[in-house]
Amino acid sequence: MMGEEPRLGGGVVSDGSWRFDRMVDVQSDPYLLDHVVEGQPVFPAAYLVGLMTQSAHRVLPRCQVLGVRNVRFVQAARFKDRQALQFSVTAECVEPDRIAVGISSSMDPPRAGFPRIHRTHASGDVRMGERVEQPARFQRLDFSGASDYAELYRLPREIQHGPAFLAGLRYRRPAPDQLLAVVAPPGRSELGWQPDPDAPGWPATLLNAILHVAFSLGVLARERTVLPLELASGELHAIPRGEVQVFARRTAAEEGKQTFHVASWDTQGRPVALFRGFAVQEVP
């Protein structure tokens, strides 16, 4: 896998439930240094979704990941003073085609004699099955002369992105509640979004690049810092090798919460992913 991709730890099975544990820090996962929020490396929300799909694929290796539902982003995983976190991903097959996944972490206490600190980061369901190839149904858009996506990476100022996340190329904002963008594998890697064809789940870099378009629209709409809150559903159709075009539309806004619909397709117009109910919350 690429150095920008998270990975599961060793798995154990108990009473039908899987658990994957691994120590994570900025040395083992250097991409964290490219996602800094208010001066601290933070595990990206889209990467949590990537870990969910990885664990589901490990539970049902003969199936493919078709989508996610009812994802909740509970608490950010911050790496203060480069301290390591023990990531735990639990996965249980609750229906023949549905895996319930939870992600948490623990860390050493600040002083000896105190219990370890535990935090819950995310939960959700992963749908599994056999993927059906989708026909082309989107129009390829012309982004020549569009604005440089680097402007969006500088928003908000509290978040700094490095090379591992610089996937966006160009963008247009046809309406206040809409954002169009074209994204490519970080660094324009010739290996594509998933250089290892046997890697489980969905590439976290691809999920991050697509959802970042909606995140950026949330920032532009209110000129405030926002944090991911939930994702009602996501359909995962294909993993392209090259550029992906993304359309994000704000569908609701109330009391600091914004919700988006996000569609993406490849250069041939074939669907890549469709997300509904991606919600972010403005930081006070």
N, C-alpha and C positions, 0 to 999 in steps of 0.2 A: 504493500500500500504506500501511497504518497506520505511524505513526512507531515503533510497537513491534515491527515485523517486520524481520528481517534480509533482506538481498538479496544476490544473486550479483553478481560483477563481470563484466567483459567476458570472453567466451569465445573460445578458440582451439582448433582441432582439429589433431591430429598423429597419424598412424598409427592412426586410429580412436578415439583417446582425447581427451576434452574436458578443458579446464582453464579454470577461472574464477578470476581473481585480483582482489582489491580490498583497499585499505587500510581498516582498521577502527580507530576510536578512539571515545572518548566523545562527541566532537563530531559525527562522522558517524552514529553509532548511539547516540543519547542514552538509549535504554532500558537500556543497560549500567549507568547510574547508579542504576537501580532494582533491580539484582541485585548486591549487594555481599557478598562473603564475606571475613570477617576483615579488613575495611577496604579491600579491593580489588575493583573491578568485575570480574566474571567472566562470560564468555559462557555462557549457560544450555545445559545438555545437550540439552534438548528443542529448542532453536533449532538445534543441530547437525543434529538429525533433520530439521527443517524445511528446512535448506539441502540436505540429501541429496535430499529430494523435489523441491525446485526444480530441482536440476541434472539429475535423471532426466527431468523433464518437458521440460527444454530439449533433451535428447538425443533423446527420442521425443515431440515435441510433439503428435502425433496420438493419443497414448494418455493414459490417466488413471492417477494413482497409486493402486494397490490396497493396498499395504502395504510393510512393511520387514521384513528378517530379519537375524539375526546382527550386530546393531549392538554395537560395542564402544566404550566411552568410555575413551580411553587417558589423556589428560592434560588438565587444565583450561586454558583460555585466559584468563590473567589480564592485566589492564591496569594494571600497576604504574606509579605516577607519571604516569598518563594517557598512557603511551607507546603509539604506534600499532603494530598488527600487520598484516602483509600476509597476508590469508587466501587460501589456495589450496584449491579444491575440484576434485578430479579425478573424472571419471565415464567409465566404459567399458561398452559394451553387450556383456556376456559371453554372453548368451543372448537370443533374440528378445524375451523379456518380463522380462529381469532386467538391472539396471544396478548395477555395482559402484562404490561411491563411497568416496573417502577425503578427509579434511579435515585440513589442516595449516596451520601459520603460520610466519612468520619475522619477526625483528625486528633492529634495529640492535644491534651489540655495545655493551657499556658503555664501551669505550675504542676509539679509532681504531686501525686496524691489525689488529684481531681479526676473525675471520669472523662472518657473521651467525648468529644463534641460531635453530635450526630445532626445531619441536616438532610431534608428531603428536597430534591431538585425538580423532579418531573415524574409524571405518570401518564399512561395512555394505552390504547389498544392498537395492535398491528394486525392488519388483515392479510391473510396468506392464501395462495392458490396458484393457478396457472395463468400467466399473463398472455393476453391476446393482442397481437400486433394491431395497432390502430392506423387507420388510413389517414392520409394528409387531409386536413380540413382547415388549416390556418394559412393566412396570406403572409408571405415573407415581406417584411417592412424594410424600407430604405432608411438607414440611419446616417447616411452621408450628410455632413453639416450639422449633425446633432451635437448637443453639449457633451463635454468630457465628463464621464462618470466620476472622475477623481474629485469633482466638486461635492458630490454626495458623500464620499468617504470622509470628507472633512466635517460633516454634520452628523451628530452634534459635536461640539468641541470637547465634551467630556469623554468621548470615545476615540481611541486612536487605532487605526488599522494598519497592519504591515503587509508584506508581500503575500503571505499565505491566504489573505482574504481579498486581494485586489483582483476580483473577477470581472467587475463591471467595466464596460468599454464606453458606451455612449448612451444618452438618454434624451427623451422628449417628455414634456408635460403638456399634453393636449388640452387638459382641463384641470381646475383646481383639485378635483378628487380623483385624478387619473395620472399614472406614470407608466411610460413605456421605456424599456431598456433592452440592451443586448449585452449578454455576459458570455465569458469564455473561461476555460479552465485557468486557475491562477497561474500567472507567469506565462500564459499562452502555451502551456505544456503540450507537446506533440503526443504525449501519452494519453491525453484526454482526461475526463473526469474520474475514471476508474481504471488505472493502468493494470491492475490485477484483475483479470476476468473472473477469477475464482473467489474474490473477496466477497464476504457475505453482506447482505443488506444493501442499502443505498448510500452512495457517496455523500458524506456530510458536506463537502465543499460545494456540491451541486445544490443540495437543499439550502445551504446558507446563501448562495448567490441568488437563488430565486426569491427566497423570503426577504432578503435584504432590500429588494426593490420596494416591497410593501413597507418595510421598516423606514426606508428613506422617505417614502410618501408621507408616513405618519409624522416624521420630523418636519418636513417641508410645510405640511398643512397647518401646524400650530407653532412652529419654530420653538419647540420644546423637546427636551430629551424624553425618549419613550423606552419602555422595557417590555419584552414579550410577555404575554399573559396566558394565552390559550390558543389552541388550534382545533377547530371543530372537526375538520376532516381533511384528508389529503389523498388524492388518487395518484399513484405512481405508475406511469405507462412505459417509459423507456429511458435508457441511459445513453445519451448521445456522446459522440466523441468531441465535437467542436462547439461552435457558438449556439447559444440558446436565446430566443427572444422572449421577453416577459412583459405581461400586462398586469398592472395592479390597479384595483379600483376600490376606493373607500365606500363601504356600504352603510356604515352607521358611525355616529359620533355622539357621545353623551357623557357628561361628568368626567372628562379626562380620558375616557376609553374610546379608542377607535378600532373599527373592525374592517377587514379587507377581504376581497376576493382576488386570487392571484392565478393567472393562467400562463403556461409557458409551452413553447414548441420549438422544434429544431429547424434547421435551414431548409428542410424539405416540407415544412408545414405539419409535421406529425406531432401529436401531443407528447409532451415530456412529463409534466405534472400539473395538477389542478388542485388548488387549496381554497377551502371555504372556511370562513369564520376565523381568520388569523387576526387575533386581537392584541393590541398593545395598550399599555397604560402610561399616561404622562407622569413624569416624575415631578412631585410638588416643588 
